[in-house]
Amino acid sequence: MPLNLHLKTQQKLPLFVGRVLPENIGREDPAKTTVDEGNHTGALSDYFEIDGSAAEDQTIRFFGNLENVYGIGDSMSSGTLEVHGDAGPLLGRAMSGGEIVVDGNVDDYLGSEMTGGLIVVRGNARDYVGANRPGGKYGMNRGTIFISGNAGQSLGRRMRRGTIVVQGSVGPLCGWEMLAGTILTFGSTGEHMGLEMKRGTIILAGETTKSFNSGATFVEGTTSLSQTTSMIGAWLKRSNIEIPEKMIDQCLMKPQFLQWHGDLNEGGRGEIFVPVEC
């Protein structure tokens, strides 16, 4: 039976719950696990109604308005976290394994600096998805993030490896300073796509070459049925990510893609794929 955590009251101060992890909670009394409210450290039972146990199946379920609850799944390495409600910043930060599923929206720095695992958000995410935190050298370095709604600015900033899939639209500066990895969007995109990217792949399955503004630091390459987008489409069909197969076929497998190379100021080894028609 999963461990169920029901937030007692909506938090006025940030509540950090980064120590509430499946790999930790099964080895100790969950009620005594410590959490931080501002500069005060208290017990998990002070803030959540607790029932069940994560000892057998390593599953924890959060319930309530968690917008001011920070660091859910911070440094998580195994097991499953379910979030039923909107979640605060730093969800899945530095996680290396396991799975987090959110039935709601998520605040800034979703999956920042993660090195493995899967995050599924069945709502929207705000800014800096998979990015580096202030002062951090790199963003995500392996792992997968899927967002069924929209995402804000600076998605994938300084990411080194891994995959981010956004079924909706993304804000400006997507792939800013990107070092490697893959970003795939099915909606519209903001300005300054791929600014200062060194390597990596961005696929704009919801754009067309008629609407895409590459900017001065990207150069047009070849147009073809892309092997890269077909491989990613096949991977999406095999995965548990909730994208309709018809959308994958229409937006990834069938269209011809124009490949852009850039950022030329950073060596020009990054690539942006844009459908000729979709």
C-alpha positions as CSV (number, residue, x, y, z in Angstrom):
1,M,0.0,0.0,0.0
2,P,1.4,3.5,-0.9
3,L,2.2,6.1,1.7
4,N,-0.5,8.8,1.5
5,L,0.3,12.4,2.6
6,H,-2.5,14.9,2.8
7,L,-1.5,18.5,3.4
8,K,-3.3,19.8,6.4
9,T,-3.3,23.5,5.5
10,Q,-2.0,25.6,2.6
11,Q,1.4,26.8,3.4
12,K,2.2,30.5,3.8
13,L,6.0,29.9,4.0
14,P,7.9,27.6,1.7
15,L,7.9,24.0,3.0
16,F,10.8,22.0,1.8
17,V,10.1,18.2,1.7
18,G,13.3,17.0,-0.1
19,R,13.9,14.3,2.5
20,V,10.5,12.7,2.0
21,L,11.6,10.1,-0.6
22,P,10.6,6.5,-1.3
23,E,14.1,5.2,-0.7
24,N,14.2,6.9,2.7
25,I,10.7,6.7,4.1
26,G,10.5,2.8,4.1
27,R,13.5,2.6,6.5
28,E,12.1,5.0,9.2
29,D,8.9,6.2,10.8
30,P,7.5,8.6,8.2
31,A,5.8,10.7,10.8
32,K,9.3,11.6,12.2
33,T,10.9,12.5,8.8
34,T,12.0,16.1,9.0
35,V,10.8,18.9,6.7
36,D,11.8,22.6,6.7
37,E,9.3,25.5,6.9
38,G,11.4,28.6,6.3
39,N,14.2,28.4,8.9
40,H,12.2,26.0,11.1
41,T,12.6,22.2,11.1
42,G,9.7,20.1,12.1
43,A,8.2,16.6,11.6
44,L,6.3,15.5,8.5
45,S,3.3,14.7,10.7
46,D,3.1,18.4,11.7
47,Y,2.1,19.3,8.2
48,F,0.5,16.2,6.6
49,E,-2.1,13.6,7.6
50,I,-0.3,10.3,7.1
51,D,-1.7,6.8,6.3
52,G,-0.4,3.7,4.6
53,S,3.2,2.7,4.1
54,A,5.9,2.9,1.4
55,A,7.9,0.1,2.8
56,E,6.8,-2.6,0.3
57,D,6.1,-0.8,-3.1
58,Q,8.2,2.4,-2.6
59,T,5.3,4.7,-3.6
60,I,4.4,8.0,-1.9
61,R,1.4,10.0,-2.9
62,F,1.0,13.7,-2.1
63,F,-2.5,15.3,-1.9
64,G,-3.6,19.0,-1.6
65,N,-2.6,22.4,-2.7
66,L,1.1,22.0,-2.8
67,E,2.0,25.3,-4.6
68,N,4.2,26.4,-1.7
69,V,5.7,22.9,-1.1
70,Y,9.3,22.9,-2.5
71,G,11.6,20.1,-3.5
72,I,9.2,17.1,-3.9
73,G,11.4,14.3,-5.1
74,D,14.7,16.2,-4.6
75,S,17.6,13.9,-5.3
76,M,15.3,10.9,-5.6
77,S,17.0,7.7,-6.8
78,S,14.2,5.0,-6.9
79,G,10.5,4.3,-6.4
80,T,7.5,6.3,-7.4
81,L,6.1,9.7,-6.3
82,E,2.6,10.8,-7.2
83,V,1.4,14.4,-6.8
84,H,-2.3,15.0,-6.9
85,G,-2.5,18.8,-7.1
86,D,-0.4,21.7,-8.1
87,A,3.3,21.5,-7.0
88,G,5.9,24.1,-6.0
89,P,9.3,24.8,-7.4
90,L,12.3,22.3,-7.6
91,L,10.2,19.2,-8.1
92,G,12.6,16.4,-9.1
93,R,15.7,18.5,-8.7
94,A,18.8,16.4,-9.1
95,M,16.8,13.1,-9.2
96,S,18.8,10.2,-10.6
97,G,16.1,7.5,-10.8
98,G,12.5,6.5,-10.2
99,E,9.3,8.1,-11.5
100,I,7.4,11.2,-10.6
101,V,3.8,11.8,-11.9
102,V,2.0,15.1,-11.3
103,D,-1.7,15.5,-11.9
104,G,-1.5,19.3,-11.9
105,N,0.8,22.2,-12.7
106,V,4.4,22.6,-11.5
107,D,6.3,25.8,-10.6
108,D,9.9,26.8,-11.7
109,Y,12.9,24.5,-12.0
110,L,11.1,21.3,-12.7
111,G,13.7,18.5,-13.1
112,S,16.6,21.0,-12.8
113,E,20.0,19.3,-12.8
114,M,18.4,15.8,-12.9
115,T,20.6,12.8,-13.9
116,G,18.1,10.1,-14.5
117,G,14.5,8.9,-14.0
118,L,11.2,10.0,-15.5
119,I,9.0,13.0,-14.7
120,V,5.4,13.2,-16.2
121,V,3.4,16.4,-15.7
122,R,-0.2,16.2,-16.8
123,G,-0.5,20.0,-16.6
124,N,1.7,23.1,-17.3
125,A,5.2,23.9,-16.0
126,R,6.6,27.3,-15.5
127,D,10.2,28.5,-16.2
128,Y,13.6,26.7,-16.3
129,V,12.4,23.2,-16.9
130,G,15.5,20.9,-16.9
131,A,17.7,23.9,-16.5
132,N,20.6,24.8,-14.2
133,R,19.8,26.6,-11.0
134,P,21.4,30.0,-10.3
135,G,25.1,29.3,-9.8
136,G,24.9,25.8,-11.3
137,K,27.1,24.9,-14.2
138,Y,24.8,22.5,-16.0
139,G,21.2,21.6,-16.4
140,M,19.8,18.1,-16.7
141,N,22.2,15.4,-17.6
142,R,20.1,12.3,-18.6
143,G,16.5,11.4,-17.7
144,T,13.2,12.3,-19.4
145,I,10.7,15.0,-18.7
146,F,7.2,15.0,-20.3
147,I,4.8,17.9,-20.0
148,S,1.3,17.5,-21.5
149,G,0.5,21.2,-21.2
150,N,2.7,24.3,-21.8
151,A,6.1,25.3,-20.4
152,G,7.6,28.7,-19.7
153,Q,10.9,30.4,-20.6
154,S,14.4,29.0,-20.6
155,L,13.4,25.4,-21.0
156,G,16.4,23.1,-21.1
157,R,18.9,25.9,-20.4
158,R,22.5,24.4,-20.3
159,M,21.2,20.8,-20.5
160,R,23.9,18.3,-21.2
161,R,21.9,15.1,-22.0
162,G,18.4,13.8,-21.6
163,T,15.0,14.4,-23.3
164,I,12.3,17.0,-22.7
165,V,9.0,16.6,-24.5
166,V,6.3,19.3,-24.4
167,Q,3.0,18.5,-25.9
168,G,1.9,22.2,-25.8
169,S,3.8,25.4,-26.3
170,V,7.0,26.8,-24.8
171,G,8.2,30.3,-24.0
172,P,11.2,32.2,-25.1
173,L,14.8,31.1,-24.8
174,C,14.1,27.4,-25.3
175,G,17.4,25.6,-25.4
176,W,19.4,28.6,-24.2
177,E,23.1,27.6,-23.9
178,M,22.2,24.0,-24.6
179,L,25.2,21.6,-24.6
180,A,23.5,18.4,-25.7
181,G,20.3,16.4,-25.3
182,T,16.9,16.6,-27.1
183,I,14.0,19.0,-26.8
184,L,10.7,18.2,-28.6
185,T,7.7,20.5,-28.7
186,F,4.3,20.0,-30.4
187,G,3.0,23.6,-29.9
188,S,4.2,27.1,-30.7
189,T,7.6,28.4,-29.5
190,G,8.8,31.7,-28.2
191,E,11.7,34.0,-29.4
192,H,15.4,33.3,-29.3
193,M,15.2,29.6,-29.9
194,G,18.5,27.8,-29.3
195,L,20.4,31.0,-28.4
196,E,24.1,30.2,-27.7
197,M,23.5,26.5,-28.0
198,K,26.7,24.5,-28.6
199,R,25.3,21.1,-29.4
200,G,22.0,19.2,-29.0
201,T,18.7,18.8,-31.0
202,I,15.6,20.8,-30.9
203,I,12.5,19.5,-32.8
204,L,9.7,22.0,-33.4
205,A,7.0,19.5,-34.5
206,G,4.2,22.2,-34.1
207,E,5.9,24.9,-36.2
208,T,6.5,25.1,-39.9
209,T,9.2,26.7,-42.0
210,K,6.7,29.5,-42.9
211,S,6.3,30.6,-39.3
212,F,9.7,29.8,-37.9
213,N,12.2,32.7,-37.4
214,S,15.6,31.1,-37.1
215,G,17.5,34.3,-36.2
216,A,20.8,35.5,-37.6
217,T,23.0,32.9,-35.9
218,F,21.5,29.8,-37.6
219,V,22.0,28.7,-41.1
220,E,19.7,26.7,-43.3
221,G,20.7,23.1,-44.0
222,T,19.0,20.2,-45.9
223,T,15.4,19.3,-46.3
224,S,14.5,15.6,-46.0
225,L,12.4,12.9,-44.3
226,S,14.4,13.1,-41.0
227,Q,15.8,9.9,-39.6
228,T,16.2,11.7,-36.3
229,T,12.6,12.6,-35.9
230,S,11.4,9.2,-37.1
231,M,13.6,7.5,-34.4
232,I,12.2,9.8,-31.7
233,G,8.7,9.1,-32.9
234,A,9.3,5.4,-32.7
235,W,10.7,5.8,-29.2
236,L,7.7,7.8,-28.1
237,K,5.4,5.0,-29.3
238,R,7.3,2.5,-27.2
239,S,7.3,4.6,-24.1
240,N,4.6,5.2,-21.5
241,I,4.5,8.9,-22.4
242,E,0.8,9.9,-23.1
243,I,1.0,11.3,-26.7
244,P,-1.6,10.1,-29.2
245,E,-0.1,7.9,-31.8
246,K,-1.9,9.9,-34.5
247,M,-0.1,13.0,-33.4
248,I,3.3,11.3,-33.5
249,D,2.7,10.0,-37.0
250,Q,1.4,13.3,-38.3
251,C,4.0,15.5,-36.7
252,L,7.1,13.4,-36.6
253,M,7.0,10.4,-38.9
254,K,5.4,11.8,-42.1
255,P,6.6,15.4,-42.7
256,Q,9.8,16.5,-44.3
257,F,12.0,18.6,-42.0
258,L,14.3,21.5,-42.7
259,Q,17.4,21.3,-40.5
260,W,19.0,24.5,-39.2
261,H,22.5,24.6,-37.8
262,G,23.7,26.9,-35.1
263,D,24.4,28.8,-32.9
264,L,27.2,29.9,-35.4
265,N,28.7,32.0,-32.6
266,E,29.2,28.8,-30.6
267,G,30.6,26.6,-33.3
268,G,27.3,25.8,-35.2
269,R,27.0,22.2,-34.0
270,G,23.5,22.4,-32.7
271,E,20.5,21.5,-34.8
272,I,16.9,22.7,-35.0
273,F,14.4,20.6,-37.0
274,V,11.3,22.4,-38.4
275,P,8.6,20.7,-40.5
276,V,8.1,22.0,-44.0
277,E,4.4,21.3,-43.5
278,C,2.5,19.6,-40.6
